[in-house]
Protein backbone atom coordinates (compact mmCIF):
# COMPACT_ATOMS: atom_id res chain seq x y z
CA UNK A 1 0.00 0.00 0.00
CA UNK A 2 1.31 3.45 -0.90
CA UNK A 3 1.99 5.66 2.10
CA UNK A 4 -0.17 8.76 2.11
CA UNK A 5 1.14 12.18 2.98
CA UNK A 6 -0.62 15.56 3.26
CA UNK A 7 -0.22 17.67 0.15
CA UNK A 8 0.69 20.61 2.39
CA UNK A 9 3.83 18.87 3.66
CA UNK A 10 4.97 18.07 0.12
CA UNK A 11 4.34 21.67 -0.92
CA UNK A 12 6.30 22.95 2.08
CA UNK A 13 9.36 20.91 1.13
CA UNK A 14 8.96 21.81 -2.54
CA UNK A 15 8.74 25.54 -1.84
CA UNK A 16 11.59 25.45 0.67
CA UNK A 17 14.02 23.73 -1.69
CA UNK A 18 12.79 25.82 -4.64
CA UNK A 19 13.46 29.05 -2.72
CA UNK A 20 16.87 27.85 -1.54
CA UNK A 21 17.88 27.15 -5.15
CA UNK A 22 16.55 30.53 -6.28
CA UNK A 23 18.50 32.32 -3.55
CA UNK A 24 21.61 30.26 -4.38
CA UNK A 25 21.76 28.74 -0.89
CA UNK A 26 21.62 25.43 -2.75
CA UNK A 27 23.93 25.42 -5.77
CA UNK A 28 24.19 23.02 -8.73
CA UNK A 29 25.69 19.69 -7.68
CA UNK A 30 24.69 19.92 -4.01
CA UNK A 31 23.27 16.69 -2.58
CA UNK A 32 19.67 16.65 -1.35
CA UNK A 33 19.52 13.93 1.28
CA UNK A 34 16.05 12.62 2.06
CA UNK A 35 16.81 12.12 5.76
CA UNK A 36 18.31 15.59 6.17
CA UNK A 37 15.38 17.27 4.42
CA UNK A 38 12.85 15.24 6.41
CA UNK A 39 14.50 16.36 9.65
CA UNK A 40 14.78 19.98 8.50
CA UNK A 41 11.11 20.28 7.47
CA UNK A 42 9.79 17.92 10.17
CA UNK A 43 8.05 15.71 7.60
CA UNK A 44 8.26 12.09 6.50
CA UNK A 45 10.77 10.86 3.95
CA UNK A 46 7.79 9.94 1.79
CA UNK A 47 6.78 13.61 1.63
CA UNK A 48 10.37 14.57 0.82
CA UNK A 49 10.50 11.98 -1.94
CA UNK A 50 7.27 13.34 -3.46
CA UNK A 51 8.59 16.91 -3.35
CA UNK A 52 11.85 15.87 -5.01
CA UNK A 53 9.90 14.18 -7.79
CA UNK A 54 8.06 17.45 -8.44
CA UNK A 55 11.34 19.36 -8.46
CA UNK A 56 12.80 16.81 -10.85
CA UNK A 57 9.80 17.23 -13.16
CA UNK A 58 10.51 20.98 -13.14
CA UNK A 59 14.11 20.32 -14.17
CA UNK A 60 15.56 21.64 -10.91
CA UNK A 61 16.68 18.36 -9.37
CA UNK A 62 18.35 15.26 -10.81
CA UNK A 63 18.14 11.76 -9.36
CA UNK A 64 20.01 8.52 -9.94
CA UNK A 65 19.46 5.07 -8.50
CA UNK A 66 21.64 4.44 -5.44
CA UNK A 67 23.05 7.99 -5.61
CA UNK A 68 20.03 10.00 -4.48
CA UNK A 69 19.08 13.50 -5.57
CA UNK A 70 21.04 16.68 -6.19
CA UNK A 71 20.50 20.16 -7.60
CA UNK A 72 20.83 19.86 -11.36
CA UNK A 73 22.34 22.13 -13.97
CA UNK A 74 20.05 23.45 -16.71
CA UNK A 75 20.88 22.34 -20.23
CA UNK A 76 21.90 24.90 -22.85
CA UNK A 77 18.69 24.14 -24.77
CA UNK A 78 16.57 24.81 -21.66
CA UNK A 79 18.30 28.15 -21.09
CA UNK A 80 17.92 29.23 -24.71
CA UNK A 81 14.26 28.19 -24.81
CA UNK A 82 13.38 30.14 -21.68
CA UNK A 83 15.10 33.31 -22.83
CA UNK A 84 13.72 33.06 -26.37
CA UNK A 85 10.24 32.86 -24.85
CA UNK A 86 10.99 35.74 -22.51
CA UNK A 87 12.10 37.92 -25.42
CA UNK A 88 8.90 37.21 -27.32
CA UNK A 89 6.74 38.05 -24.30
CA UNK A 90 8.70 41.09 -23.13
CA UNK A 91 8.67 42.56 -26.64
CA UNK A 92 4.88 42.41 -26.43
CA UNK A 93 4.88 43.93 -22.95
CA UNK A 94 7.07 46.92 -23.82
CA UNK A 95 5.17 47.44 -27.08
CA UNK A 96 1.94 47.79 -25.12
CA UNK A 97 3.59 50.02 -22.51
CA UNK A 98 4.92 52.28 -25.27
CA UNK A 99 1.45 52.47 -26.78
CA UNK A 100 -0.02 53.57 -23.48
CA UNK A 101 2.95 55.69 -22.28
CA UNK A 102 0.91 56.43 -19.14
CA UNK A 103 2.91 58.13 -16.34
CA UNK A 104 0.55 56.69 -13.73
CA UNK A 105 1.23 53.06 -14.62
CA UNK A 106 4.95 53.75 -15.00
CA UNK A 107 5.27 55.32 -11.54
CA UNK A 108 5.66 51.94 -9.74
CA UNK A 109 8.43 51.02 -12.18
CA UNK A 110 10.32 54.22 -11.41
CA UNK A 111 9.92 53.46 -7.70
CA UNK A 112 11.32 49.99 -8.29
CA UNK A 113 14.38 51.36 -10.12
CA UNK A 114 14.90 53.81 -7.23
CA UNK A 115 14.93 50.83 -4.85
CA UNK A 116 17.52 49.12 -7.08
CA UNK A 117 19.75 52.18 -6.89
CA UNK A 118 19.30 52.48 -3.11
CA UNK A 119 20.26 48.83 -2.61
CA UNK A 120 23.33 49.27 -4.82
CA UNK A 121 24.38 52.44 -2.97
CA UNK A 122 23.94 50.68 0.38
CA UNK A 123 26.10 47.77 -0.75
CA UNK A 124 23.20 45.35 -0.21
CA UNK A 125 24.14 43.13 -3.13
CA UNK A 126 21.67 40.35 -2.33
CA UNK A 127 18.71 42.73 -2.35
CA UNK A 128 20.08 44.49 -5.43
CA UNK A 129 20.27 41.23 -7.40
CA UNK A 130 16.74 40.24 -6.34
CA UNK A 131 15.36 43.64 -7.36
CA UNK A 132 17.06 43.42 -10.76
CA UNK A 133 15.25 40.16 -11.45
CA UNK A 134 11.92 41.41 -10.10
CA UNK A 135 11.91 44.43 -12.41
CA UNK A 136 10.90 42.28 -15.36
CA UNK A 137 7.91 40.93 -13.44
CA UNK A 138 6.89 44.48 -12.49
CA UNK A 139 6.71 45.31 -16.22
CA UNK A 140 3.96 42.73 -16.61
CA UNK A 141 2.20 43.65 -13.36
CA UNK A 142 1.48 47.24 -14.39
CA UNK A 143 -0.48 46.02 -17.42
CA UNK A 144 -3.04 44.52 -15.00
CA UNK A 145 -3.51 41.33 -17.04
CA UNK A 146 -3.86 38.37 -14.61
CA UNK A 147 -3.47 35.69 -17.29
CA UNK A 148 -0.29 37.25 -18.67
CA UNK A 149 1.07 37.78 -15.17
CA UNK A 150 0.46 34.18 -14.12
CA UNK A 151 2.30 32.71 -17.11
CA UNK A 152 5.06 35.29 -17.06
CA UNK A 153 5.72 34.79 -13.34
CA UNK A 154 6.43 31.10 -13.96
CA UNK A 155 8.82 32.00 -16.77
CA UNK A 156 10.60 34.59 -14.62
CA UNK A 157 10.95 32.06 -11.81
CA UNK A 158 12.51 29.54 -14.18
CA UNK A 159 14.94 32.16 -15.45
CA UNK A 160 15.84 33.17 -11.89
CA UNK A 161 16.59 29.57 -11.02
CA UNK A 162 18.86 29.28 -14.04
CA UNK A 163 20.56 32.49 -12.90
CA UNK A 164 21.47 30.71 -9.65
CA UNK A 165 24.51 29.46 -11.60
CA UNK A 166 25.86 33.02 -11.71
CA UNK A 167 28.25 34.47 -9.18
CA UNK A 168 27.65 37.98 -7.84
CA UNK A 169 29.79 39.70 -10.46
CA UNK A 170 28.12 37.96 -13.37
CA UNK A 171 24.74 39.11 -12.12
CA UNK A 172 25.81 42.52 -13.38
CA UNK A 173 24.74 41.25 -16.82
CA UNK A 174 21.35 42.53 -15.65
CA UNK A 175 22.20 46.17 -15.01
CA UNK A 176 19.86 48.58 -13.30
CA UNK A 177 20.88 51.50 -15.52
CA UNK A 178 19.41 49.60 -18.47
CA UNK A 179 16.11 49.43 -16.61
CA UNK A 180 16.13 53.22 -16.26
CA UNK A 181 16.95 53.64 -19.96
CA UNK A 182 14.10 51.31 -20.86
CA UNK A 183 11.63 53.40 -18.87
CA UNK A 184 12.86 56.48 -20.73
CA UNK A 185 12.17 54.85 -24.09
CA UNK A 186 8.72 53.72 -22.93
CA UNK A 187 7.81 57.21 -21.69
CA UNK A 188 8.91 58.65 -25.03
CA UNK A 189 6.82 56.06 -26.87
CA UNK A 190 9.98 54.92 -28.68
CA UNK A 191 8.90 51.36 -29.41
CA UNK A 192 11.86 50.43 -31.63
CA UNK A 193 14.45 51.55 -29.07
CA UNK A 194 12.59 49.83 -26.22
CA UNK A 195 12.41 46.53 -28.12
CA UNK A 196 16.08 46.70 -29.11
CA UNK A 197 17.13 47.33 -25.51
CA UNK A 198 14.95 44.50 -24.15
CA UNK A 199 16.42 42.03 -26.64
CA UNK A 200 20.01 43.13 -25.98
CA UNK A 201 19.41 43.10 -22.22
CA UNK A 202 17.96 39.58 -22.16
CA UNK A 203 20.60 38.20 -24.52
CA UNK A 204 23.27 39.53 -22.18
CA UNK A 205 21.74 37.66 -19.25
CA UNK A 206 21.28 34.51 -21.35
CA UNK A 207 24.91 34.51 -22.51
CA UNK A 208 26.17 35.07 -18.95
CA UNK A 209 24.16 32.08 -17.72
CA UNK A 210 25.32 29.89 -20.62
CA UNK A 211 28.94 30.80 -19.90
CA UNK A 212 28.52 30.12 -16.17
CA UNK A 213 26.93 26.71 -16.74
CA UNK A 214 29.69 25.72 -19.18
CA UNK A 215 32.27 26.54 -16.51
CA UNK A 216 30.38 24.51 -13.92
CA UNK A 217 29.87 21.54 -16.25
CA UNK A 218 33.59 21.37 -16.98
CA UNK A 219 34.19 20.39 -13.36
CA UNK A 220 30.78 19.03 -12.42
CA UNK A 221 30.01 15.97 -10.33
CA UNK A 222 26.81 15.58 -8.30
CA UNK A 223 28.75 14.39 -5.23
CA UNK A 224 31.69 16.78 -5.53
CA UNK A 225 30.79 18.80 -2.43
CA UNK A 226 31.04 15.59 -0.35
CA UNK A 227 34.45 14.63 -1.69
CA UNK A 228 36.33 17.67 -0.39
C-alpha positions as CSV (number, residue, x, y, z in Angstrom):
1,X,0.0,0.0,0.0
2,X,1.3,3.5,-0.9
3,X,2.0,5.7,2.1
4,X,-0.2,8.8,2.1
5,X,1.1,12.2,3.0
6,X,-0.6,15.6,3.3
7,X,-0.2,17.7,0.2
8,X,0.7,20.6,2.4
9,X,3.8,18.9,3.7
10,X,5.0,18.1,0.1
11,X,4.3,21.7,-0.9
12,X,6.3,23.0,2.1
13,X,9.4,20.9,1.1
14,X,9.0,21.8,-2.5
15,X,8.7,25.5,-1.8
16,X,11.6,25.4,0.7
17,X,14.0,23.7,-1.7
18,X,12.8,25.8,-4.6
19,X,13.5,29.1,-2.7
20,X,16.9,27.9,-1.5
21,X,17.9,27.2,-5.1
22,X,16.5,30.5,-6.3
23,X,18.5,32.3,-3.6
24,X,21.6,30.3,-4.4
25,X,21.8,28.7,-0.9
26,X,21.6,25.4,-2.7
27,X,23.9,25.4,-5.8
28,X,24.2,23.0,-8.7
29,X,25.7,19.7,-7.7
30,X,24.7,19.9,-4.0
31,X,23.3,16.7,-2.6
32,X,19.7,16.7,-1.4
33,X,19.5,13.9,1.3
34,X,16.0,12.6,2.1
35,X,16.8,12.1,5.8
36,X,18.3,15.6,6.2
37,X,15.4,17.3,4.4
38,X,12.9,15.2,6.4
39,X,14.5,16.4,9.6
40,X,14.8,20.0,8.5
41,X,11.1,20.3,7.5
42,X,9.8,17.9,10.2
43,X,8.1,15.7,7.6
44,X,8.3,12.1,6.5
45,X,10.8,10.9,3.9
46,X,7.8,9.9,1.8
47,X,6.8,13.6,1.6
48,X,10.4,14.6,0.8
49,X,10.5,12.0,-1.9
50,X,7.3,13.3,-3.5
51,X,8.6,16.9,-3.4
52,X,11.8,15.9,-5.0
53,X,9.9,14.2,-7.8
54,X,8.1,17.5,-8.4
55,X,11.3,19.4,-8.5
56,X,12.8,16.8,-10.9
57,X,9.8,17.2,-13.2
58,X,10.5,21.0,-13.1
59,X,14.1,20.3,-14.2
60,X,15.6,21.6,-10.9
61,X,16.7,18.4,-9.4
62,X,18.3,15.3,-10.8
63,X,18.1,11.8,-9.4
64,X,20.0,8.5,-9.9
65,X,19.5,5.1,-8.5
66,X,21.6,4.4,-5.4
67,X,23.0,8.0,-5.6
68,X,20.0,10.0,-4.5
69,X,19.1,13.5,-5.6
70,X,21.0,16.7,-6.2
71,X,20.5,20.2,-7.6
72,X,20.8,19.9,-11.4
73,X,22.3,22.1,-14.0
74,X,20.0,23.4,-16.7
75,X,20.9,22.3,-20.2
76,X,21.9,24.9,-22.9
77,X,18.7,24.1,-24.8
78,X,16.6,24.8,-21.7
79,X,18.3,28.1,-21.1
80,X,17.9,29.2,-24.7
81,X,14.3,28.2,-24.8
82,X,13.4,30.1,-21.7
83,X,15.1,33.3,-22.8
84,X,13.7,33.1,-26.4
85,X,10.2,32.9,-24.9
86,X,11.0,35.7,-22.5
87,X,12.1,37.9,-25.4
88,X,8.9,37.2,-27.3
89,X,6.7,38.0,-24.3
90,X,8.7,41.1,-23.1
91,X,8.7,42.6,-26.6
92,X,4.9,42.4,-26.4
93,X,4.9,43.9,-22.9
94,X,7.1,46.9,-23.8
95,X,5.2,47.4,-27.1
96,X,1.9,47.8,-25.1
97,X,3.6,50.0,-22.5
98,X,4.9,52.3,-25.3
99,X,1.4,52.5,-26.8
100,X,0.0,53.6,-23.5
101,X,2.9,55.7,-22.3
102,X,0.9,56.4,-19.1
103,X,2.9,58.1,-16.3
104,X,0.6,56.7,-13.7
105,X,1.2,53.1,-14.6
106,X,5.0,53.7,-15.0
107,X,5.3,55.3,-11.5
108,X,5.7,51.9,-9.7
109,X,8.4,51.0,-12.2
110,X,10.3,54.2,-11.4
111,X,9.9,53.5,-7.7
112,X,11.3,50.0,-8.3
113,X,14.4,51.4,-10.1
114,X,14.9,53.8,-7.2
115,X,14.9,50.8,-4.9
116,X,17.5,49.1,-7.1
117,X,19.7,52.2,-6.9
118,X,19.3,52.5,-3.1
119,X,20.3,48.8,-2.6
120,X,23.3,49.3,-4.8
121,X,24.4,52.4,-3.0
122,X,23.9,50.7,0.4
123,X,26.1,47.8,-0.8
124,X,23.2,45.4,-0.2
125,X,24.1,43.1,-3.1
126,X,21.7,40.4,-2.3
127,X,18.7,42.7,-2.3
128,X,20.1,44.5,-5.4
129,X,20.3,41.2,-7.4
130,X,16.7,40.2,-6.3
131,X,15.4,43.6,-7.4
132,X,17.1,43.4,-10.8
133,X,15.2,40.2,-11.5
134,X,11.9,41.4,-10.1
135,X,11.9,44.4,-12.4
136,X,10.9,42.3,-15.4
137,X,7.9,40.9,-13.4
138,X,6.9,44.5,-12.5
139,X,6.7,45.3,-16.2
140,X,4.0,42.7,-16.6
141,X,2.2,43.7,-13.4
142,X,1.5,47.2,-14.4
143,X,-0.5,46.0,-17.4
144,X,-3.0,44.5,-15.0
145,X,-3.5,41.3,-17.0
146,X,-3.9,38.4,-14.6
147,X,-3.5,35.7,-17.3
148,X,-0.3,37.3,-18.7
149,X,1.1,37.8,-15.2
150,X,0.5,34.2,-14.1
151,X,2.3,32.7,-17.1
152,X,5.1,35.3,-17.1
153,X,5.7,34.8,-13.3
154,X,6.4,31.1,-14.0
155,X,8.8,32.0,-16.8
156,X,10.6,34.6,-14.6
157,X,10.9,32.1,-11.8
158,X,12.5,29.5,-14.2
159,X,14.9,32.2,-15.5
160,X,15.8,33.2,-11.9
161,X,16.6,29.6,-11.0
162,X,18.9,29.3,-14.0
163,X,20.6,32.5,-12.9
164,X,21.5,30.7,-9.6
165,X,24.5,29.5,-11.6
166,X,25.9,33.0,-11.7
167,X,28.3,34.5,-9.2
168,X,27.6,38.0,-7.8
169,X,29.8,39.7,-10.5
170,X,28.1,38.0,-13.4
171,X,24.7,39.1,-12.1
172,X,25.8,42.5,-13.4
173,X,24.7,41.3,-16.8
174,X,21.4,42.5,-15.7
175,X,22.2,46.2,-15.0
176,X,19.9,48.6,-13.3
177,X,20.9,51.5,-15.5
178,X,19.4,49.6,-18.5
179,X,16.1,49.4,-16.6
180,X,16.1,53.2,-16.3
181,X,17.0,53.6,-20.0
182,X,14.1,51.3,-20.9
183,X,11.6,53.4,-18.9
184,X,12.9,56.5,-20.7
185,X,12.2,54.9,-24.1
186,X,8.7,53.7,-22.9
187,X,7.8,57.2,-21.7
188,X,8.9,58.7,-25.0
189,X,6.8,56.1,-26.9
190,X,10.0,54.9,-28.7
191,X,8.9,51.4,-29.4
192,X,11.9,50.4,-31.6
193,X,14.5,51.5,-29.1
194,X,12.6,49.8,-26.2
195,X,12.4,46.5,-28.1
196,X,16.1,46.7,-29.1
197,X,17.1,47.3,-25.5
198,X,14.9,44.5,-24.2
199,X,16.4,42.0,-26.6
200,X,20.0,43.1,-26.0
201,X,19.4,43.1,-22.2
202,X,18.0,39.6,-22.2
203,X,20.6,38.2,-24.5
204,X,23.3,39.5,-22.2
205,X,21.7,37.7,-19.2
206,X,21.3,34.5,-21.3
207,X,24.9,34.5,-22.5
208,X,26.2,35.1,-19.0
209,X,24.2,32.1,-17.7
210,X,25.3,29.9,-20.6
211,X,28.9,30.8,-19.9
212,X,28.5,30.1,-16.2
213,X,26.9,26.7,-16.7
214,X,29.7,25.7,-19.2
215,X,32.3,26.5,-16.5
216,X,30.4,24.5,-13.9
217,X,29.9,21.5,-16.2
218,X,33.6,21.4,-17.0
219,X,34.2,20.4,-13.4
220,X,30.8,19.0,-12.4
221,X,30.0,16.0,-10.3
222,X,26.8,15.6,-8.3
223,X,28.8,14.4,-5.2
224,X,31.7,16.8,-5.5
225,X,30.8,18.8,-2.4
226,X,31.0,15.6,-0.4
227,X,34.5,14.6,-1.7
228,X,36.3,17.7,-0.4
